[in-house]
Amino acid sequence: MSDHEAAIQALHERARAFRSRIQVRAWEQRQIEGSKGTWYRVRRLLARAERAYAASDEAIEELVAAGARCDPVGEELEPRKRYVLVTAAQASRLVSGPGLVVRLSAELLAAKNLVLVAFEPSALTP
């Protein structure tokens, strides 16, 4: 193979790699735009919480019956989640044990139901 042919082949490889990177970036951008701000709202909810606990369906139902409300951002995720932001007193009656680290992590996102303890009562209103 001559130097000219090798140079042409190298250019074709660079162009193919460039197109591949562009396709990946386009896919990533579609994923971000398709979420319509869901991850932003999840992070904003977590920013209002000092502690998080995985909870049973019964505990969530009891909190909702007592007047707490499920944050709508959980309904935007698949599979659907139920996130309830409550005061420390409300949480202490229903959940115990070690909490989860309050950050976007696999452990936190795997929980079907989350009880989030607000930093302060004023954080309960969106």
HELIX and SHEET records of a PDB file:
HELIX    1   1 ASP A    3  GLY A   34  1                                  32    
HELIX    2   2 THR A   38  ALA A   47  1                                  10    
HELIX    3   3 ASP A   57  ALA A   65  1                                   9    
HELIX    4   4 PRO A   72  GLU A   76  5                                   5    
HELIX    5   5 ALA A   88  LEU A   94  1                                   7    
HELIX    6   6 ALA A  106  ALA A  110  1                                   5    
HELIX    7   7 PRO A  121  LEU A  124  5                                   4    
SHEET    1   A 4 ALA A  49  ALA A  54  0                                        
SHEET    2   A 4 ASN A 113  ALA A 118 -1                                        
SHEET    3   A 4 ARG A  82  VAL A  86  1                                        
SHEET    4   A 4 CYS A  70  ASP A  71 -1                                        
END                                                                             
